[in-house]
Amino acid sequence: MAELQTLLKALDILNLLGGSEENMSVKQISKQLDTPESTTYRLLNNLEDRGFIEKAGHGSYALGYSVLNLARDTYEKMDRQLSIVALPIMEELTEAVAETTMISIRSGLYSTCLKSVPCKERIRFVADEKRLMPIHIGASGRAILAFENDKIINLTYQNLENPEEKSLLEERLAFTREKGYAISRCEYDEGTLGIAVPVYNSRGRVYASLSVIGPEYRIQEEKIEKKMIPALLEASQKITSCLVI
């Protein structure tokens, strides 16, 4: 029983450090977990020996390379599963709307295209897979950001120096939460229009976004409302229902 309690406390420390925006001292961790400082210090030493945490200077601690390696391997497996599940659904969506589709994920405060399916039109959008883009710019990023946790949203706001830019982002995120989709016009590439919806994992947390992107002149408002958004929402639900992550 004592070993189980020790294990649970060690996991509590990892969760606490993982959820904190700043590194934490022994005293802070001890207070947060209501654990004696001597016990906390012993647990920290054991976790440090195994690479799960590391000293970050001034007596503070941060997550270590072992946790980061586990997280990287886990996310790589999740991304592979998402690509496999999403591809046939995206092919159907591309065929239905006659525009390029792509699925994107969050990487820190950026979004990146994981997989795309180009349409057959001679003039079409070709996604630059693995390109990192600030998550607040473009429909694919905002469809994720609007439903992310407060920590990610607040960090994004902190990186915006212009108050007008922050105000505009607040409006756009509110729009996405209300409507269930994000839309962008010429934010990255001149003459393009993108519509994106969130994709959730099996636990109901936002995990990715599914987008339709094409030349602005070809995507009329009526087509967006009557065809593209319903098709996107249906495809997103199909992907979510197939995910076990």
C-alpha positions in Angstrom: 0.0 0.0 0.0 2.8 2.4 0.8 4.5 1.7 -2.5 1.2 2.5 -4.3 1.0 5.8 -2.4 4.5 6.7 -3.4 3.8 5.9 -7.0 0.7 8.0 -7.0 2.5 11.0 -5.4 5.3 10.7 -8.0 2.6 10.8 -10.8 1.0 13.8 -9.1 4.4 15.6 -9.3 4.7 14.8 -13.0 1.1 16.0 -13.7 1.7 19.2 -11.6 4.9 20.0 -13.5 3.3 19.2 -16.8 0.4 21.5 -16.2 2.4 24.4 -14.8 3.4 27.3 -17.1 6.6 27.8 -15.0 9.2 25.6 -13.3 8.4 24.8 -9.6 10.5 24.6 -6.5 10.3 21.9 -3.8 8.4 24.2 -1.5 5.8 25.0 -4.2 5.3 21.3 -5.2 5.1 20.3 -1.5 2.4 23.0 -0.8 0.4 22.1 -3.9 0.4 18.4 -3.1 0.1 18.8 0.6 3.2 16.6 1.2 6.1 17.2 3.6 9.1 18.9 1.9 11.4 16.0 2.9 9.1 13.5 1.2 8.7 15.7 -1.8 12.5 16.2 -2.1 13.0 12.4 -1.9 10.4 11.8 -4.7 12.0 14.5 -6.8 15.5 12.9 -6.5 14.1 9.5 -7.5 12.3 11.0 -10.5 15.5 12.9 -11.5 17.6 9.8 -11.3 15.3 8.2 -13.9 15.2 11.2 -16.2 11.6 12.0 -15.6 12.4 15.5 -14.2 15.4 17.7 -14.2 16.7 20.7 -12.2 16.1 23.9 -14.0 18.1 26.3 -11.9 17.4 28.3 -8.8 16.2 25.2 -7.0 13.3 24.6 -9.5 12.3 21.5 -11.4 10.9 20.8 -14.9 9.9 17.7 -16.8 12.9 15.7 -18.0 13.9 14.0 -21.2 12.3 10.6 -20.3 8.8 12.2 -20.1 9.5 14.2 -23.3 10.6 11.1 -25.2 7.5 9.2 -24.0 5.3 12.0 -25.1 7.0 12.3 -28.5 6.7 8.5 -29.2 3.0 8.6 -28.1 2.1 11.5 -30.3 3.9 10.0 -33.3 1.8 6.9 -32.9 -1.4 9.0 -32.5 -0.6 11.0 -35.6 0.0 7.9 -37.6 -3.4 6.5 -36.5 -5.0 9.8 -37.3 -3.5 9.8 -40.8 -4.6 6.3 -41.5 -8.2 6.9 -40.3 -8.6 10.2 -41.9 -7.2 9.5 -45.4 -10.1 7.6 -47.0 -12.6 10.1 -45.4 -10.6 13.0 -46.8 -10.6 11.4 -50.2 -14.4 11.2 -50.1 -14.6 14.8 -48.9 -12.3 16.1 -51.7 -14.4 14.3 -54.3 -17.6 15.7 -52.8 -16.5 19.4 -52.6 -14.0 19.4 -55.5 -11.4 21.3 -53.4 -8.2 20.3 -51.6 -8.7 18.9 -48.0 -6.2 18.7 -45.2 -6.0 17.5 -41.6 -3.9 19.6 -39.2 -2.6 19.1 -35.7 -1.3 21.5 -33.0 2.4 21.6 -32.3 3.0 23.9 -29.4 1.6 27.3 -30.5 1.7 26.3 -34.1 -0.5 24.2 -36.4 0.9 21.9 -39.1 -0.6 19.9 -41.9 -0.4 16.2 -41.2 -2.0 15.0 -44.4 -3.6 16.5 -47.5 -5.6 15.3 -50.5 -5.4 17.7 -53.5 -8.4 18.1 -55.7 -8.4 17.4 -59.5 -9.0 21.0 -60.6 -6.2 22.5 -62.7 -6.1 25.5 -60.4 -5.9 24.2 -56.8 -4.4 24.6 -53.4 -1.4 22.4 -52.7 -0.7 22.0 -48.9 2.8 22.3 -47.6 2.8 19.3 -45.2 4.8 19.7 -42.0 4.9 23.5 -42.5 4.6 25.2 -39.1 2.1 28.1 -38.9 1.1 30.3 -35.9 -2.0 28.6 -34.6 -4.0 31.8 -34.5 -3.6 32.5 -38.2 -5.7 30.6 -40.7 -8.9 28.5 -40.4 -7.0 25.2 -39.7 -5.3 26.6 -36.7 -8.2 28.5 -35.2 -10.5 25.5 -35.5 -8.2 23.9 -33.0 -7.3 26.9 -30.9 -11.0 27.9 -30.2 -11.6 24.6 -28.4 -8.2 24.3 -26.7 -7.6 24.6 -22.9 -7.1 28.0 -21.3 -3.4 27.6 -21.0 -2.8 27.3 -24.8 -5.2 30.2 -25.5 -3.7 32.5 -22.9 -0.1 31.8 -24.2 -1.3 32.6 -27.7 -2.7 35.9 -26.5 0.5 36.7 -24.7 2.5 36.4 -27.9 0.3 39.1 -29.6 1.8 42.5 -29.1 -0.9 44.5 -30.9 -4.1 45.0 -28.9 -6.1 45.2 -32.1 -4.7 41.8 -33.2 -5.8 40.3 -29.9 -9.2 41.8 -30.1 -9.6 40.4 -33.7 -8.5 36.9 -32.5 -11.1 37.0 -29.6 -13.8 37.8 -32.1 -12.7 35.0 -34.5 -12.5 32.4 -31.7 -15.9 33.4 -30.4 -17.3 33.0 -34.0 -15.8 29.6 -34.3 -17.2 28.4 -31.0 -20.6 29.7 -31.9 -20.7 28.4 -35.5 -18.6 25.2 -35.0 -16.2 26.2 -37.9 -13.5 28.7 -38.7 -13.0 30.5 -42.0 -10.1 32.5 -43.4 -9.5 34.5 -46.5 -6.0 35.2 -47.9 -4.4 35.0 -44.5 -1.4 32.9 -45.7 -1.7 32.6 -49.4 -3.1 35.3 -51.6 -6.4 34.4 -53.3 -7.2 31.4 -51.1 -10.1 30.7 -48.9 -10.2 28.0 -46.1 -12.9 26.5 -44.0 -12.1 24.2 -41.1 -13.8 22.3 -38.3 -12.4 20.7 -35.2 -11.7 17.0 -34.9 -12.1 15.4 -31.4 -10.5 12.3 -30.0 -12.3 9.5 -28.2 -12.3 11.4 -25.0 -14.0 14.4 -26.5 -11.0 16.7 -26.5 -10.0 18.7 -29.6 -7.1 16.9 -31.4 -7.0 18.2 -34.9 -8.8 20.2 -37.6 -10.2 19.2 -41.0 -10.1 21.8 -43.7 -11.2 22.6 -47.2 -9.0 25.1 -49.0 -9.2 26.5 -52.6 -9.2 29.6 -54.7 -11.3 32.3 -53.3 -13.0 33.1 -56.6 -14.3 29.5 -56.9 -15.8 29.1 -53.4 -19.0 31.1 -53.2 -20.9 31.8 -50.0 -23.8 29.6 -51.0 -21.5 26.7 -51.6 -19.9 27.3 -48.3 -23.1 27.2 -46.3 -25.0 24.6 -48.2 -22.3 22.1 -49.2 -18.9 22.6 -47.6 -19.7 23.1 -44.0 -22.2 20.2 -43.7 -19.7 17.9 -45.6 -16.9 19.0 -43.3 -18.9 18.4 -40.1 -20.0 15.0 -41.3 -16.4 14.0 -42.3 -15.1 15.3 -38.9 -17.6 13.2 -37.0 -16.6 10.1 -39.1 -13.0 10.6 -38.2 -13.8 11.1 -34.5 -15.9 7.9 -34.4 -13.0 5.9 -35.8 -10.4 7.2 -33.4 -9.3 5.2 -30.3 -6.8 7.8 -29.1 
